């Protein structure tokens, strides 16, 4: 019989606390960026990057996907890429719709 604890490591309260503190830290950086004057492209790039990191931490630890089988990741990751590609496909239409509005 094999030991299942070696296969499926469970997170501890300390791990969850560290992730929570990291999320608070990233949120504080995002709030700080709102108060300083940066070039919009730079600020948005940093904000999107921090948001992706925060989303990855939430998905990995609080949704417990870090401790699932790799096959579940291989099922979900292509769908994420597909959804992002769909957003890029429809983005030009949303820009065109804004420019088609009649002047008020």
C-alpha atoms as an extended CHARMM CRD file, in Angstrom:
* protein
*
       104  EXT
         1         1  UNK       CA              0.0000000000        0.0000000000        0.0000000000  PROA      1               0.0000000000
         2         2  UNK       CA              1.2590000000        3.4330000000       -0.8530000000  PROA      2               0.0000000000
         3         3  UNK       CA              1.2310000000        6.4390000000        1.3880000000  PROA      3               0.0000000000
         4         4  UNK       CA             -1.2840000000        8.9700000000       -0.0030000000  PROA      4               0.0000000000
         5         5  UNK       CA              0.1720000000       11.8550000000        1.9930000000  PROA      5               0.0000000000
         6         6  UNK       CA              3.2220000000       11.8860000000       -0.2710000000  PROA      6               0.0000000000
         7         7  UNK       CA              1.0300000000       12.0090000000       -3.3940000000  PROA      7               0.0000000000
         8         8  UNK       CA             -1.3470000000       14.7480000000       -2.3200000000  PROA      8               0.0000000000
         9         9  UNK       CA              0.2320000000       17.3250000000       -0.0230000000  PROA      9               0.0000000000
        10        10  UNK       CA             -2.3290000000       19.4210000000        1.7910000000  PROA      10              0.0000000000
        11        11  UNK       CA             -1.7280000000       23.1200000000        2.3920000000  PROA      11              0.0000000000
        12        12  UNK       CA             -1.3300000000       24.3420000000        5.9300000000  PROA      12              0.0000000000
        13        13  UNK       CA             -2.8310000000       27.3760000000        7.6070000000  PROA      13              0.0000000000
        14        14  UNK       CA              0.6050000000       29.0050000000        7.3730000000  PROA      14              0.0000000000
        15        15  UNK       CA              0.5270000000       28.5650000000        3.5750000000  PROA      15              0.0000000000
        16        16  UNK       CA             -2.8960000000       30.1730000000        3.3170000000  PROA      16              0.0000000000
        17        17  UNK       CA             -1.7780000000       33.0530000000        5.5290000000  PROA      17              0.0000000000
        18        18  UNK       CA              1.3180000000       33.6440000000        3.3960000000  PROA      18              0.0000000000
        19        19  UNK       CA             -0.7730000000       33.6640000000        0.2210000000  PROA      19              0.0000000000
        20        20  UNK       CA             -3.2610000000       36.0440000000        1.8380000000  PROA      20              0.0000000000
        21        21  UNK       CA             -0.4390000000       38.4060000000        2.8690000000  PROA      21              0.0000000000
        22        22  UNK       CA              0.9730000000       38.2530000000       -0.6670000000  PROA      22              0.0000000000
        23        23  UNK       CA             -2.4610000000       39.1350000000       -2.0780000000  PROA      23              0.0000000000
        24        24  UNK       CA             -2.6980000000       42.0770000000        0.3380000000  PROA      24              0.0000000000
        25        25  UNK       CA              0.7710000000       43.2250000000       -0.7160000000  PROA      25              0.0000000000
        26        26  UNK       CA             -0.1060000000       43.0990000000       -4.4240000000  PROA      26              0.0000000000
        27        27  UNK       CA             -3.3560000000       44.9560000000       -3.7450000000  PROA      27              0.0000000000
        28        28  UNK       CA             -1.4530000000       47.6500000000       -1.8290000000  PROA      28              0.0000000000
        29        29  UNK       CA              0.8700000000       48.0700000000       -4.8090000000  PROA      29              0.0000000000
        30        30  UNK       CA             -2.1430000000       48.4460000000       -7.1020000000  PROA      30              0.0000000000
        31        31  UNK       CA             -3.6820000000       51.0940000000       -4.8340000000  PROA      31              0.0000000000
        32        32  UNK       CA             -0.3390000000       52.9050000000       -4.6240000000  PROA      32              0.0000000000
        33        33  UNK       CA             -0.1310000000       52.9490000000       -8.4260000000  PROA      33              0.0000000000
        34        34  UNK       CA             -3.4930000000       54.7170000000       -8.5320000000  PROA      34              0.0000000000
        35        35  UNK       CA             -2.0290000000       57.6440000000       -6.5930000000  PROA      35              0.0000000000
        36        36  UNK       CA              1.2140000000       58.1690000000       -8.4980000000  PROA      36              0.0000000000
        37        37  UNK       CA              1.4620000000       59.6560000000      -11.9530000000  PROA      37              0.0000000000
        38        38  UNK       CA              2.6870000000       57.0750000000      -14.4390000000  PROA      38              0.0000000000
        39        39  UNK       CA              2.3170000000       56.7880000000      -18.1630000000  PROA      39              0.0000000000
        40        40  UNK       CA             -1.0190000000       54.9750000000      -18.7600000000  PROA      40              0.0000000000
        41        41  UNK       CA              0.5230000000       52.1470000000      -20.7750000000  PROA      41              0.0000000000
        42        42  UNK       CA              3.1040000000       51.4570000000      -18.0750000000  PROA      42              0.0000000000
        43        43  UNK       CA              0.5560000000       51.6110000000      -15.2800000000  PROA      43              0.0000000000
        44        44  UNK       CA             -1.9170000000       49.3580000000      -17.0860000000  PROA      44              0.0000000000
        45        45  UNK       CA              0.7970000000       46.8490000000      -17.9180000000  PROA      45              0.0000000000
        46        46  UNK       CA              1.8370000000       46.6660000000      -14.2710000000  PROA      46              0.0000000000
        47        47  UNK       CA             -1.7940000000       46.4330000000      -13.1020000000  PROA      47              0.0000000000
        48        48  UNK       CA             -2.6220000000       43.6390000000      -15.5310000000  PROA      48              0.0000000000
        49        49  UNK       CA              0.5400000000       41.7710000000      -14.5570000000  PROA      49              0.0000000000
        50        50  UNK       CA             -0.2650000000       42.0530000000      -10.8490000000  PROA      50              0.0000000000
        51        51  UNK       CA             -3.8470000000       40.9710000000      -11.4970000000  PROA      51              0.0000000000
        52        52  UNK       CA             -2.6650000000       37.8680000000      -13.3460000000  PROA      52              0.0000000000
        53        53  UNK       CA             -0.3500000000       36.9870000000      -10.4620000000  PROA      53              0.0000000000
        54        54  UNK       CA             -3.1640000000       37.5030000000       -7.9440000000  PROA      54              0.0000000000
        55        55  UNK       CA             -5.5630000000       35.3960000000      -10.0240000000  PROA      55              0.0000000000
        56        56  UNK       CA             -2.9830000000       32.6170000000      -10.2750000000  PROA      56              0.0000000000
        57        57  UNK       CA             -2.4830000000       32.6200000000       -6.4920000000  PROA      57              0.0000000000
        58        58  UNK       CA             -6.2200000000       32.5270000000       -5.8500000000  PROA      58              0.0000000000
        59        59  UNK       CA             -6.7810000000       29.7270000000       -8.3420000000  PROA      59              0.0000000000
        60        60  UNK       CA             -3.8100000000       27.7020000000       -7.1290000000  PROA      60              0.0000000000
        61        61  UNK       CA             -4.3500000000       27.9300000000       -3.3890000000  PROA      61              0.0000000000
        62        62  UNK       CA             -7.8950000000       29.0050000000       -2.5360000000  PROA      62              0.0000000000
        63        63  UNK       CA             -9.4960000000       26.9500000000       -5.3010000000  PROA      63              0.0000000000
        64        64  UNK       CA             -7.0360000000       24.1340000000       -4.4900000000  PROA      64              0.0000000000
        65        65  UNK       CA             -5.9770000000       23.5900000000       -8.0960000000  PROA      65              0.0000000000
        66        66  UNK       CA             -2.3120000000       23.4590000000       -7.0930000000  PROA      66              0.0000000000
        67        67  UNK       CA             -3.0270000000       20.1880000000       -5.3500000000  PROA      67              0.0000000000
        68        68  UNK       CA             -5.0560000000       18.5890000000       -8.1380000000  PROA      68              0.0000000000
        69        69  UNK       CA             -3.8340000000       16.2610000000      -10.8160000000  PROA      69              0.0000000000
        70        70  UNK       CA             -1.9240000000       17.7210000000      -13.7200000000  PROA      70              0.0000000000
        71        71  UNK       CA             -4.5590000000       16.3610000000      -16.1190000000  PROA      71              0.0000000000
        72        72  UNK       CA             -7.1060000000       18.8000000000      -14.6550000000  PROA      72              0.0000000000
        73        73  UNK       CA             -4.7190000000       21.6620000000      -15.4270000000  PROA      73              0.0000000000
        74        74  UNK       CA             -4.2850000000       20.3450000000      -18.9660000000  PROA      74              0.0000000000
        75        75  UNK       CA             -8.0620000000       20.4090000000      -19.3330000000  PROA      75              0.0000000000
        76        76  UNK       CA             -8.5760000000       23.9380000000      -17.9980000000  PROA      76              0.0000000000
        77        77  UNK       CA             -5.5650000000       25.7630000000      -19.4580000000  PROA      77              0.0000000000
        78        78  UNK       CA             -6.5160000000       25.3590000000      -23.1570000000  PROA      78              0.0000000000
        79        79  UNK       CA             -9.9850000000       26.7070000000      -22.3720000000  PROA      79              0.0000000000
        80        80  UNK       CA             -8.4170000000       29.7590000000      -20.7290000000  PROA      80              0.0000000000
        81        81  UNK       CA             -6.3290000000       30.3830000000      -23.8430000000  PROA      81              0.0000000000
        82        82  UNK       CA             -9.4350000000       29.9230000000      -25.9920000000  PROA      82              0.0000000000
        83        83  UNK       CA            -11.3890000000       32.5030000000      -23.9570000000  PROA      83              0.0000000000
        84        84  UNK       CA             -8.5310000000       35.0040000000      -24.1830000000  PROA      84              0.0000000000
        85        85  UNK       CA             -8.3640000000       34.5090000000      -27.9530000000  PROA      85              0.0000000000
        86        86  UNK       CA            -12.1130000000       35.1200000000      -28.2050000000  PROA      86              0.0000000000
        87        87  UNK       CA            -11.6430000000       38.4090000000      -26.3680000000  PROA      87              0.0000000000
        88        88  UNK       CA             -8.9920000000       39.4560000000      -28.8830000000  PROA      88              0.0000000000
        89        89  UNK       CA            -11.2660000000       38.4690000000      -31.7550000000  PROA      89              0.0000000000
        90        90  UNK       CA            -14.1260000000       40.6740000000      -30.4920000000  PROA      90              0.0000000000
        91        91  UNK       CA            -11.9920000000       43.5980000000      -29.3140000000  PROA      91              0.0000000000
        92        92  UNK       CA            -11.8980000000       45.3740000000      -32.7250000000  PROA      92              0.0000000000
        93        93  UNK       CA            -15.6990000000       45.2300000000      -32.8910000000  PROA      93              0.0000000000
        94        94  UNK       CA            -16.0370000000       46.9100000000      -29.5100000000  PROA      94              0.0000000000
        95        95  UNK       CA            -13.6940000000       49.6990000000      -30.6160000000  PROA      95              0.0000000000
        96        96  UNK       CA            -15.6380000000       50.1350000000      -33.8570000000  PROA      96              0.0000000000
        97        97  UNK       CA            -18.9270000000       50.2960000000      -31.9500000000  PROA      97              0.0000000000
        98        98  UNK       CA            -17.6030000000       53.1980000000      -29.8680000000  PROA      98              0.0000000000
        99        99  UNK       CA            -16.6710000000       55.1950000000      -32.9550000000  PROA      99              0.0000000000
       100       100  UNK       CA            -20.0330000000       54.5670000000      -34.6560000000  PROA      100             0.0000000000
       101       101  UNK       CA            -22.0550000000       56.4140000000      -32.0050000000  PROA      101             0.0000000000
       102       102  UNK       CA            -23.6200000000       59.6100000000      -33.2990000000  PROA      102             0.0000000000
       103       103  UNK       CA            -22.2870000000       62.8360000000      -31.7610000000  PROA      103             0.0000000000
       104       104  UNK       CA            -24.4600000000       64.2920000000      -29.0140000000  PROA      104             0.0000000000
